[in-house]
Amino acid sequence: MKSTHNNIKVAVAMSGGVDSSVVAAILSNQGYQVFGLTMQLYNNQEKKSSKSCCAGQDIYDAKYVADKIGIPHYVLDYEKKFHDQVISPFIEAYKSGETPIPCILCNQTVKFSDLISASREIGADFLATGHYIQKIIKDNQVRMYRAKDKSKDQSYFLFSTTINQLEYLSFPLGEYNKEQTRELALKYGLNVADKPDSQDICFVTNGKYKDFIEKQENKSSNKGKIVNIYGEEVGDHSGIENFTVGQRRGIGVGGLKDPLYVVAIDRNKNTIIVGPKHATAKNQISLRNVNWLIDKGSVLGGSFDIDVKVRNTQEPISASIRSDSNTGKIKVYFDKPLFGVSPGQACVFYKEDRVLGGGWIEKDNFDFIPHNKKEVLGSIGTSL
C-alpha cells in the first residue's frame, strides 16, 4: 500500500541505469507524484557502449522504466550544454597538463544546475538522484555524509554541490548497497536490474583520451620530449594528453633499473618530466575554487585538522588546511608525504563521514627544479 505523499511532486534524474531507475520506483511506490527527467548528452543515433551513460540506449531504457512504473518521462536536450560545460573543459585540461574529472563538472553544471532549474520550472518540490550519498538534517542544517556502503560512496564526485542545491536534492540510495539496489530492481520488475554500471568518463568509450581529443580537435597531438628531473633527454612522447602526474605505466622509457614516474608536465615546452617515485611526493598543495558545505568562518583563520581524499579510490588521510594570508588560497598540508597527486584532480575534505567541501588541485603545486642541477634543468618546470 502506497504512503500518502501524493501532494508532493518529485523529479528523478533518470540516466537509464539501475540506480536512478530504482529511485524512481521507490518514490513512486511511496506515493509521490514522480516524473522522470533524462538528459540527452549525445546524438541519439550514435552507437554507444552499454557502460556509458545518457547515450541513445540509456534514454530508451529510462523511458521503458518510466512506462513500467507508470510515471511521466521527459527528455532534455543538453547536448550543447554538455559539450560546452564538460567536454570542452576536459579537453583544455588535458592539453594543459592537468588530469580532469568530468563527472564532477557534469554534476556541477548540467546535473545540479541546469537539471535543478528544469525541475523547479516544472514545479517539482525536490530532485532525486541515484547517487550513493547521504543527506542528513542536523541542528537545522543540511549536511552531506558518505554513503553507508563505502565501496559505492560517491561523495568525492559531489563535493562541489552547494548548500542551496543540497537543500533541494534527495539521495534515496544513501543507506543501500548495490546488491540491495539490484534486488529492488528485480522486485519492481525493471529490465535494467542486471545492467552494468556506467564508466566514470562516459564519452570516452574506448578509454583512449588522445584519440577522443584528436577527433574533437580534428588534428594530431603535438609530439615532444621526455626529460628526467635533471633536464636530460630520455625519450619522446606523442602528446602530453597521454600523461598524468604520478603515472608509471606507458611512459615509453625503458631499460632502467628503477621505474620512472611522471613528475610534472610542462605545457609551454610540451615536455614530460620523469623521475623516481620519491620525486612525486607532496607535503602540501594549494587549491582553487573551493566549495564549502560548512560555515567556512569556523575553519579559516588558523589550522584546521581534517581528512582528505585526492582520488576517489583512496581512503581519507590525515591533513590540515589553512588559508594563505598572501593569496587567500586554501592550502592543504598532509601529515605524511603523498605520492602521485595530480593537478586538475579534486581534494575533498572530510570529518569522519561528513563531507566538509573541497577544491581543485592547482598546477602550481607541480613546479620542479632540482636543488643540485638547477643550471642543467634551466627553465623546465618554472612555467608549469
Buried (B, 14 or more C-beta within 10 A) or exposed (E): EEEEBEEBBBBBBBBBBBBBBBBBBBBBBBBBBBBBBBBBBBEBEEEBBEBBBBBBBBBEBBBBBBEBBEBEBBBBEBBEBBBEBBBEBBBEBBBBBBBBBBBBBBBBBBBBBBBBEBBBEEEBBBBBBBBBBBBEEEEEEBBBBBBBBEEBBBBBBBBBBBBEBBEBBBBBBBEBBBEEBBBBBEEBEBEBBEBEEBBEBBBBBEEEBBEBBBEBEEEEBEEBBBBBBBBEEBBEBBBBBBBBBBBEEEBBBEEEEEEBBBBBBBBEBBBBBBBBBEBBBBEBBBBEEBBBBBEBEEBBEEEBEBBBBBBBEEEBBEBBBBBEEEEEBBBBBBEEEBEBBBBBBBBBBBEEBBBBBBBBBBBEBBEBBBEEBBEBBEEBBBEB
